[in-house]
C-alpha cells in the first residue's frame, strides 16, 4: 500500500499529498501507465480531494 498522508492532527501539506499521489502511481509498478486497482483508485481520488482542499486554503490565505 502506498504511503498516506500523516494521521496526526495537522493537515498534510500540498507537497506531502503530491508525494503520496506520486508514490501511489509508481510504487510497485515502475511505470504510471499501469492501471490502478479499485482500492488504489479510491485512495487516489481521496488524495486528489485533499490536495484540492489544501490548494483552495492556500489561495484563500494568500488573498
C-alpha positions, 0 to 999 in steps of 0.5 A: 500500500502506498504511503498516506498522508500523516494521521496526526492532527495537522493537515498534510501539506500540498507537497506531502499529498503530491508525494503520496499521489506520486508514490501511489502511481509508481510504487510497485509498478515502475511505470504510471501507465499501469492501471490502478486497482479499485482500492488504489483508485479510491485512495487516489481520488481521496488524495486528489480531494485533499490536495484540492482542499489544501490548494483552495486554503492556500489561495484563500490565505494568500488573498 
